[in-house]
Amino acid sequence: MLERTSTTARYTRSLAAAVVAVATLVLAANAGPAKATGPHPAEERAAQPQRVAGDR
């Protein structure tokens, strides 16, 4: 027959589960998409010199 667990053991297990859940959520929130290695298309366009109407 199963014995009753003590109140302290139940609270300890629930606290440990809560800590694991929070750590999992924090790690999941910080795991974003990978950074691109090349320049962005907007940066490529900005790198080209702008032509002014007076320049030929």
C-alpha positions in Angstrom: 0.0 0.0 0.0 1.2 3.5 -0.8 2.2 5.7 2.1 1.3 9.4 2.2 4.1 11.7 1.3 5.0 14.4 3.8 4.0 18.0 3.2 7.6 19.1 3.1 8.4 16.6 0.3 5.4 17.7 -1.7 6.3 21.4 -1.4 9.9 20.6 -2.3 8.9 18.7 -5.4 6.5 21.4 -6.5 9.2 24.1 -6.0 11.7 22.1 -8.0 9.2 21.7 -10.8 8.4 25.4 -10.8 12.1 26.2 -11.0 12.6 23.8 -14.0 9.5 25.3 -15.7 10.7 28.9 -15.3 14.2 27.9 -16.5 12.7 26.2 -19.6 10.6 29.2 -20.4 13.6 31.6 -20.1 15.7 29.4 -22.3 13.0 29.1 -24.9 12.4 32.9 -24.9 16.1 33.5 -25.5 16.4 31.0 -28.4 15.7 33.3 -31.3 16.4 32.8 -35.0 20.0 32.6 -36.0 21.7 35.8 -37.2 22.4 36.1 -40.9 26.1 36.0 -41.9 25.9 38.2 -45.0 24.8 41.8 -45.2 21.2 42.7 -45.4 19.7 43.8 -48.7 19.2 47.3 -47.3 22.8 47.5 -46.4 23.9 46.5 -49.9 21.8 49.2 -51.5 23.1 51.8 -49.0 26.7 50.9 -49.9 26.3 52.0 -53.5 27.0 55.7 -54.1 23.9 57.8 -54.8 23.8 59.6 -58.1 22.9 63.3 -57.9 21.3 65.1 -60.9 24.4 67.3 -61.4 26.8 64.3 -61.6 27.3 62.6 -65.0 
